[in-house]
Amino acid sequence: MTKLLTVDDLAERWECTSMKGRGGVGMTTALMTVAEVARELRVSPATVYREIADGKLAIRQVRRKSFVHRADLDAYLKAARREVQPVDSTAPQQSRRRISLKATGLIGDDDFGYSG
């Protein structure tokens, strides 16, 4: 006769402490729920589901429940990383001066109904 697996058995098998009772808060787990991923990324669960639907974040489904593996979340964050380039102080700065349309010849005095 086969033994029925409990949630705690599955949690041990998947190294997931958040499924065991109420423990696991603040601990690194192998599998996380969408709500836990959203909390860690400081976004809404809808944003996490959108990233899953777009194929940017992989999930594992167990009985219609979605879980995100820690390695998949790390890969997602690594792919989303953007490096900021330092400002080169020797490069010429672009001026933000105003350009007169009249001085460039794009408009004349008569364009505004002035007679001069």
VENFENHU-V178762 format. One record per residue. RES is the residue in one small letter. PHI is phi in whole degrees, 0 to 359 (none if undefined). PSI is psi in whole degrees, 0 to 359 (* if undefined). OMEGA is omega in radians with two decimals (none if undefined). Layout:
# VENFENHU-V178762
RES,PHI,PSI,OMEGA
RES,PHI,PSI,OMEGA
This chain:
# VENFENHU-V178762
m,none,135,-3.12
t,274,148,-3.13
k,273,134,3.06
l,285,135,-3.14
l,276,137,3.07
t,265,172,3.10
v,299,320,3.13
d,295,324,3.09
d,296,316,3.11
l,295,321,3.14
a,297,319,3.10
e,292,320,-3.14
r,296,321,-3.10
w,264,8,-3.13
e,56,42,-3.06
c,247,106,-3.10
t,277,340,-3.10
s,288,342,3.11
m,277,341,-3.10
k,278,114,3.06
g,50,231,3.11
r,248,6,-3.13
g,284,179,3.05
g,94,359,3.14
v,290,124,3.13
g,82,359,3.13
m,266,152,3.07
t,280,126,-3.11
t,239,156,3.12
a,286,319,3.10
l,243,135,3.14
m,231,149,3.06
t,285,167,3.12
v,298,322,3.13
a,296,321,3.11
e,293,321,3.10
v,296,317,3.13
a,299,318,3.11
r,297,319,-3.12
e,292,323,3.14
l,274,353,-3.12
r,60,46,3.05
v,228,175,3.12
s,279,157,3.06
p,300,330,3.10
a,298,323,3.10
t,295,319,3.11
v,296,315,3.11
y,299,324,3.11
r,295,318,3.11
e,294,324,3.09
i,293,315,-3.13
a,296,327,3.11
d,283,352,3.13
g,82,12,-3.13
k,275,336,-3.10
l,232,124,-3.10
a,275,147,3.11
i,231,164,3.01
r,237,130,-3.12
q,252,132,3.07
v,232,113,-3.13
r,49,54,3.11
r,65,12,3.03
k,255,137,-3.10
s,263,133,3.08
f,232,147,3.08
v,247,127,3.12
h,282,145,-3.11
r,304,320,-3.14
a,295,323,3.11
d,292,321,3.10
l,293,319,3.10
d,297,320,3.10
a,294,320,3.09
y,298,315,-3.13
l,293,324,3.12
k,294,320,3.13
a,291,332,-3.11
a,273,358,-3.07
r,290,134,3.08
r,235,130,3.13
e,263,136,3.12
v,270,127,3.12
q,279,135,3.12
p,292,150,3.14
v,285,129,3.13
d,273,114,-3.07
s,285,344,3.14
t,274,345,3.14
a,288,143,3.13
p,294,136,-3.13
q,277,137,3.07
q,282,134,-3.14
s,278,150,3.10
r,251,39,-3.12
r,285,155,3.14
r,277,141,-3.13
i,252,128,3.13
s,278,126,3.11
l,293,329,3.12
k,290,319,-3.13
a,292,330,3.13
t,277,351,3.11
g,87,9,3.13
l,285,333,3.08
i,224,159,3.10
g,240,180,-3.14
d,295,325,-3.05
d,283,351,3.13
d,293,338,-3.12
f,253,10,3.10
g,84,12,3.12
y,274,139,3.04
s,254,128,-3.03
g,234,*,none
